[in-house]
């Protein structure tokens, strides 16, 4: 049976495939998974009102597990507080349904950024959502009742919204709940969305101020000491920590953290690669690639990035499989690496079999760096767009495959400004405008300045 025949059959039966996947997911949620992180949200958030938010620790279910404290900013407790008013079974049900919907939204949004049509092909969205529930980062997050799936979907939606106030507002509020979405500020700055960056900073400051008013003591404790105390989160050298710090800690045999000079050099090299990828993505109007690039940099640079934080791998896989570089060997290699790592649950296998490290310490440490390796490969694929001449055949193929979503009735590929949004008939341009406007590869900021001068 040919590959095209299999794909055609799957597309015709995509809804049935998704139904089976969701049914299996619900059986896992009911009979196997414990939603421990959701238990922390449920029981810890009311402690904000009593001044003991960061004293709370969820007791471990067995001797091999560790107690779980509340590690998010105080504003997160404010947002999660209504959960404690519901019965626990209802909370689990609603949270899990919201998480499944978030994964579907994440897939839909990714395809929206890679589709010329105003609405992406529903069959591909459904077909990708079905196996996405069983990728290790997604499955792990769903099993823990993590806020990650919901936060990731809203982060992608907010960062790519055409209105500056909405994009910045979403990003700022989400950063107030969990700091990682704040890295989208790099995307706003690189793409010339200065107003969105200012809105994000303002919204984030508002969340900090609101939490400070409600609980000044807990706010002072978080921003003064708890934020910098990585021991509350977990061991840097743990196998599930898929950040550069965790990777280097295992490779160098320093479980408490790698040598600072080595980490600094690696972070600088990663930052240079990310900057190249971000600039290339912005100039080639690869919005999804740009957001993935900054999010991967945030995960790599953070001291601790658990494997279930890597839900952005799903967006990267969609970008590699359907994006402008999908026909290249480098994209296929990166995609294959992601599929092997996430569908094979490599990190979980290594985490549950630590005895392997005693027999093959170097190989174990190298294999435990699989997500950072896949992320670097993805960044290299995105950065390679910078070395494709705009007038070359590859460049023209990219222009034909590059997409931009349609919002507010404007056709994709049009360079427009929202007249009057900011007063004086001046607005912020859409970032997914046609590469032919203002010349191939023309940056968004350049076109914005040109349009204003005209």
N, C-alpha and C positions, 0 to 999 in steps of 0.2 A: 504494500500500500504506500503510495507516494506521500510526501510531506504535505503537498497541497490538498490531497484528498482528506487527510486527517484533520487539517486546519478547517477545511470546509465543513466537515462533519461536526467538529467542536463548535464552530460558529452557529450552525443550525440548532444545536442542542445546548447553547450557552446557558439558557435559563435553567434547564434541568441540572446541568453541572453545578451551577451556583446553589441551587436548592439542596442538592446532596451535600455540598460543602458546608452550608450553613447548618444543616441538620446534624452533621458530624460535629461541628463546632459547638452546638448547643448541648450535645451529649457530653462532650469534654467539659464544658463549663459546669454542668450539673453534677457529674459523677467524679471528676478528676481534679479540676482546678480549684484553688482556694481563695483567689482574689485578695491576697494579703496586703497589697498596696492600697486597695480600696478600703480594707479594714482600717488602715492607718488614717486615710482621709476621713472616714466615717467617725472614728472615735477621737481623733486628735483635734479636729477643727473646733469642737465646742470648748476645748481647753484654752482657746484664744480669749474667751470671755472671762476666764478665771486666772489668766496670767501664767499658765503652765504649758503653753503650746510646745515649747522646745524641751520640756522635761518628760513629755510623753514618749513611751516606747512600747510597741506592740510585742508581747511575749512571743518567743520562738516556739514553733509547733513541735520541735524535737531538739535533741542535743547538737545535731550537726548544723542547725540554722542559727542565725543571729537575730537579736531583737531589732526592730525597725523603728527609728525615730521619724519625726516629721522634719523634712529637709527643705521645704519650699519657703518662699517669702511669706510674711504674714498675710498679704493680700490673698494668697491662694487659700488660706483658711477661711477668709471672708467669703470667697466664691463658693467653697465646698461646704460651708456651714449648713445650707438648707438640706443637704443629704442626710444629716443626722436627725432630721425631723420625720423621716420616712422609716417604715419598718425595714429591717435589714434585707429580707428576701426581695422586697420591692425595689430597694436600692440596687441590689445586684442585677436584677432583671433590666431595669431602666438603663443602668450604666453600661451593661453589656450590649444592649440594643443600640445605644448611642455610639459605642465603640465600633460596632459592625457598620453602622451607617457612615461613620467617619472614614473607615477604610474605603468604602465605596465612593465617598466624596473625594478622597485623595486620588483614587484611580481616575475618576471622571475629570477632575481638575487637571491632572497630568496630561490626559489625552486632549483636553480642551486647548492646552498650550501647544499641542502638536498636531492640530487639525485645522485645515483650511475652512471647514464647514463651521457654521455658528454652533452646531451641536455635534459632538463627536459620535462616531458609530457606536450605538448602544451595545452591540454584540461584543465588540472588543473590550468595552468597559466591564461588562458582565463576565466575560471569559477570563479577564485578568483578576477580577475580584475574587473569583472562586479559589484559585491556588494561593492568592496572596494571604489568605487566612491561615495558611500552613507554613509560611516562611518563618524561620526561627525568630527574628525580631518581632514580627507581628503576633505570632502565636504566644510567645513569651509575655508580651505586653498584655494581650487579652487574658491570659491565664492569671496574671498578677492583678488584673483590674487596674492597670496603669492608666494614667491620664494621657500618656504618650500618643495613642492613635487619634484622640480628639484634638489634642494640641497641634499635632503635625498637620492634620487636614486643615484646621483653621489658620495655621501659620502660612501654608501655601496659598490658601484662598486670600488671606489678607495681603500678603506681599505682592500678589499679582493683580490686585484690584486696580482699576484705572483711575479711581478718584484718590487724590493725595490724602485727604482727610480720612477716608475709610482705610486705605492701606496703612498709613501711619498709626491710626487709632487702634486698628486690630493688632498690629505688631506690638505697640506699647502696652496694651492691656494684657496680651498673652505673655509678654516678658515680665509683667508684674506677677503673673501666676507662677511661671517657671522661667528662669533667666535666659535659657537657650534661644528663644525666638529673637532676642535682641540682636543676634548676629545678622539678621536681615538688614540692619542699618548699613552694613557694608554694601549690600546690593543696591540700596537706595542711593548711596553716595556715588557708587561706580556708574550707575545709570543716569545720574543727574537729577534724581527725584528729591531735590532739596526740601521741598515742602513736605513730602511724605516723611523724610527723616526728622524734620522738626515736629511734625504731629506725633511721631512715634516717641520722641523724647518727652514731649509734653504729656502724652497719655501715661507713659511709664512713671513720670514724676508724680502724676496725680494718684496713681495706685499706691505709691510709696507714702504719699502724704495722707491718703485716706486710712491706710492701715496704721500709720503713726498716730493719727487722731484716735482711732478705736482702741489701740493697744500700744502705747508708747514704749512700755517696758519690753514687750516681746519684739517690737521693731528694733529697738536699740540692741537687744541681744543678738538678733539675726544678723544685722548689718555690721555689728561690732565684733562678733566672735564666731558665731555659728557658721556663717558663710565660708570662712576660711578654714574651718576645721573639717578636713576631708575624712578624718577618722569616724565622724558620725555617719558618713555615707558608706564607707567600706574600705577594704584594703586596695591600695593602688595597684599592687602586683597581682591581684586576683585575676583568674582566667577570664571571667566575664567582663572585666574592664577592657574595652576595646579602643581606648584612647592611645595616643602616642606615648604618654607617660607610662601607661600600663604595659604597653608593648616593650618599651625600652627597659622597664623595671624587670620584666621577665627575662629578656635577652641578656641583661647585665648581671642578673642574680641579686638585685637589690629590691626586695619585696616592698620596702617602704617608699620607694621612688628612685628613679634613675639619677645619675650625677647631673647636677644643674647645667654645667657647660655642654654636655652632650645633648641634653633636652633642648637647650637654647638653639644650638646649631640645627637640629632636626626641625624645630619649629620654624626657624627662619627659612629653611629650604622649602618647607611645606607652604609657608606664607607666600613665597615667591611663585610657586607652582599655582597656588590658588589665585593669586593676582593675575597671572597670565591667563588662566582659565576664565576668570571673571571678565577681564577686558575683552577676550575673544568672544565670549558669549554675548556680551552687551553689543559689540560691534556687529555681530552676526544675527542679532535679534533673537537669540536663543534664551528666552526668558526662563524656561524650566531649567536649562543647564546652569544659568547664573544663580538661581536660587539653590539648586542642589550643591553648587560649588561652595557657597558661603556656609550652608548648613553642614556640609562635610568638614569644612575647616573648623567650625565650632565644635563638632564632635571630636575631631582629632586633637585640638588644642586644649580642650577641657581636661582637667586632671583625671576625672572619672567619667567615662561614657559606657554605661552598661550595654550589653548586647541588645537589650530591648529598646534602647534609645535609637537604634539604627533603623528605624522604620523608613527613613529617607532612602534606604536601599531599594525599596519598592519603586519609588519615583525614578531612581537612577536606572533601574532595569528597564522601565518603560521608555525612558529617554534613549538608552542604548539600543533597544530593540526597534524603536519606531522613529527615532530622531534623525537629524541630518547626516550623521556619520554611521548609520545603521549598516551600510554595505561594506564598511572598512574592516580589515582584520583586527585592528586595535579595539574597535567597539565590540566585535564578536568575542574577543578574548576577555575583555572586562565583563561582558554579560555572562559568559560561561563561568567566570570566577565567582560572580555574585550568585548564580544559580547553584553552583556546587556548595558554596559556603552557607547560604541561607536555607535552601531546600534540603541540604544534607545535615543541617543542624550541627555543624562542626564544632561551634563554640560550646554548645550544651554537652556534646559527647566528651570533649576535653575536660569540661568542668566536672562532669560526673565520673570521670576516670582519672583522677590525679595521680594514680600509681604509675601511669605511663611516663610521667616526668622522671621517675627514678631510673627507668631503663633507657630512655632517649631524651635527655634533658634539653639538648639544643633543638632537636626536631620538634619537641613538644612546644618549646617557647616560640619557635618560628611559626608553627601551625596556629598557635593561639593569637597570632597577629593578623589573622585572615581579613577582618573587616577593615583595618587601616590599609592593608595592601590593596584590597578591592577599591577603596576610596581613592587612593593615589592613582590607580589605573584609570578610574573614571575621570579624575581631574585632568590626567594627561590626555585623555580622549577629547575632553572639552577644550583644553588648551591647544590641541593640534589644529583647531579651526583658525588660530592666529597665523598659521604657516601655509594656509591654502589661499592662493591669490584669488581676489574677487572675480577676476575675469576668466579664471580657469574653468575647465569642465567640471571639476569637483565643486568649485565655488558656485557655478550656475546651478548644479544639481542641488546644492544646499539652499539656494534662493528659492528653487521650485518647491522644495520640501519644507521649508521654514513656514511656520504658521503663526497666526495671531488670532486670538479669540475675538468674537464680536460682542460688544456690549453697547447698551444704550442706543441700539439701532444703527450704529456706525459700522460700515463694512470692514471686515478684516483687511489689513494692508493699507488702510487710509491714514494719512498723517493729518490729524485734526487737533484742535485745541478746544477745550471746553470753555467757550466764550462766557465771560461774566462770572465764572465760578469764584475767582479771587478778586473780582472787581476790575474795572478799567478795561474789560474786554480781553483780559489776558488769562491764560490758563496753562495747565501743564500738559504736554503732549502725551499721547499714548506711546508706550515704549515698544509696542509690537508693530510699528509702522513698517511700510514696505522698504526693503533694502534698496529699491530703485530710487526712492525719494532722497534727494540730496547726494546721490552717488552711492555705489555699492560699498557696503562696509561703513557707511557714515554713522558716527555715533549719535545716540539719541540727544545728547547735550548739544552737539554741533547743529543738528537739525532744529532744535528748539531755539537756539540763538539766531539761526538764519531766518526762521519763521517770524520771530519777534522783530528782527531788523526790517523785514519786508513790510 
